Amino acid sequence: MAIMTKSDHLQAEEVERAALADLHAAAPAELRQRLGMRLEEIDGGLASIIPAIPSIVLNRVQGLGLDAPVRREAIGRIREAYADAGVERYFVHVHPEARPAELRGWLEDAGFRPRRRWMKFIRGRDAAPAARSDLNVREIGPEDAGAFARIVSEGFDLGEGGVELLPSLVGRPGWHIYMSFDGSEPAGTGALFIHGKAAWFDYGATTKAKRGRGGQAALLSRRIAHALDVGCEIMFTTTGEWVEGDPQHSYRNIQRSGFQEDYARDNYALS
């Protein structure tokens, strides 16, 4: 694969940001109100706020300092937005190219501390790898939306709020939700979001009873093939950075599927 450029790094942020924003847009108005969902633009960063789902998967600020340098007062506005919503645990992402250089220091001065970083992965148009699994993989429709939401919510600890929210992605334009099955029993999930010529891979989860059977590798392979079929030029995904002693099953599956490490993005949370 060719060396990726600065524009590729920023495209990785753009497609992830678009997917996060579309999750909010997909939810019916009544559900958004009940879960307390809102998106807020803060000095160029996108703050996703969902008080009813207290998880850093959905409560996080992305894109600070990429379109323009962040002003110091934005840090206080971020704290205030989440405090007003009653959200105590959230991430502020800081891209390696975020400006100004003082941003990390400002966050620490405001009480934020670095947490485990997320590794962003990138992939071009190489063919989808073969994946061995005794589970069957197919794109799902509304009849399986509830099972998709339950598996993801269990895997990412999103609770009942996630069970209510995630079905709205199934069948939504731009989203393609895949599931692995053991016979007729749902086993695992993987989402594909198409944004222009870029693809974002998200919500990979498997039920505890069905792990170790190659389901996630098969789900990655099917989504790669789909992205290639619709003409995507570049693909992205993410997981927690490599930590010695951690089994890192997702990390290994991603690399075996032809994704390469692109950059590690800092995560800051209130101490």
Helices and strands as residue ranges (DSSP letters): H 6-26, H 29-35, E 38-42, E 45-49, E 60-62, H 73-85, E 91-94, H 103-109, E 112-123, E 136-139, G 142-144, H 145-156, H 159-165, G 166-169, E 175-182, E 185-195, E 198-206, G 208-210, H 215-229, E 234-240, H 249-256, E 260-270
